[in-house]
Amino acid sequence: MENKNIIKKYLEENNYNFNDKSNGINIDTNNNEVLIKGNTNDLIELADYILSIALSQNNNDHIHLDDLTIIDNNSKIKELIIEKDNN
């Protein structure tokens, strides 16, 4: 599954200024909570991945997010899999 960058392209077309350098998403757990932390660019990129999978026409399409995509090397959680459920 490829990131279509729909949100980022829209923001660029509307002259949104990306000041933050992408540092990567940091994911942590605490009891029954999941904390996803990132700067503006990181969160926009995560939103783009989620939107790309949501708009996919393929059943059970999924994406693996890790240190090769947007997860910070120091993140407690090293991989996040997002899957579209078509039920």
C-alpha positions as CSV (number, residue, x, y, z in Angstrom):
1,M,0.0,0.0,0.0
2,E,1.5,3.3,-1.1
3,N,1.0,6.6,0.7
4,K,-0.8,8.9,-1.7
5,N,0.1,12.1,0.2
6,I,-3.4,13.5,-0.4
7,I,-3.4,15.7,2.7
8,K,0.2,16.9,2.2
9,K,-0.5,17.8,-1.5
10,Y,-3.7,19.6,-0.5
11,L,-1.9,21.6,2.1
12,E,1.0,22.5,-0.3
13,E,-1.5,23.6,-2.9
14,N,-3.0,25.9,-0.3
15,N,0.4,27.3,0.6
16,Y,0.7,25.6,4.0
17,N,4.2,26.2,5.3
18,F,5.9,23.0,6.6
19,N,8.3,24.3,9.1
20,D,8.9,21.1,11.1
21,K,11.5,18.6,10.0
22,S,10.0,15.1,10.1
23,N,11.5,13.3,13.2
24,G,9.3,10.2,13.0
25,I,6.4,9.0,15.1
26,N,7.0,7.7,18.6
27,I,4.6,5.1,19.8
28,D,4.3,4.0,23.4
29,T,1.9,2.1,25.6
30,N,0.8,2.6,29.2
31,N,-1.6,0.2,30.7
32,N,-4.6,0.2,28.3
33,E,-3.5,3.3,26.4
34,V,-1.5,3.9,23.2
35,L,0.3,7.2,22.8
36,I,1.2,8.3,19.3
37,K,3.5,11.3,19.4
38,G,5.0,13.4,16.5
39,N,5.5,16.9,15.2
40,T,3.2,18.5,12.6
41,N,4.8,16.9,9.6
42,D,4.9,13.5,11.2
43,L,1.2,13.6,12.1
44,I,0.3,14.9,8.6
45,E,2.2,12.0,7.1
46,L,0.5,9.5,9.5
47,A,-2.9,11.0,8.5
48,D,-2.0,10.6,4.8
49,Y,-1.2,6.9,5.4
50,I,-4.5,6.4,7.2
51,L,-6.4,8.2,4.5
52,S,-4.7,6.2,1.7
53,I,-5.7,2.9,3.3
54,A,-9.3,4.2,4.0
55,L,-9.7,5.1,0.3
56,S,-8.3,1.9,-1.0
57,Q,-10.6,-0.2,-3.1
58,N,-8.9,-3.5,-2.1
59,N,-10.3,-5.8,0.5
60,N,-8.2,-6.1,3.7
61,D,-5.6,-3.8,2.3
62,H,-3.0,-2.9,4.9
63,I,0.2,-1.0,5.5
64,H,3.2,-1.6,7.7
65,L,4.7,1.4,9.3
66,D,8.2,1.0,10.8
67,D,11.5,2.8,11.0
68,L,11.8,2.6,7.2
69,T,8.6,4.7,6.8
70,I,7.7,7.0,9.7
71,I,8.3,5.4,13.0
72,D,11.2,6.9,15.0
73,N,14.1,4.5,15.8
74,N,13.7,5.2,19.5
75,S,10.0,4.3,19.5
76,K,9.0,1.6,22.1
77,I,6.7,0.1,19.4
78,K,8.8,-0.6,16.3
79,E,6.0,-1.5,13.9
80,L,2.4,-0.5,13.4
81,I,0.1,-2.4,11.0
82,I,-3.1,-0.6,9.9
83,E,-5.6,-2.8,8.0
84,K,-8.8,-1.8,6.3
85,D,-11.8,-3.9,7.4
86,N,-14.4,-4.1,4.7
87,N,-17.1,-5.7,6.8
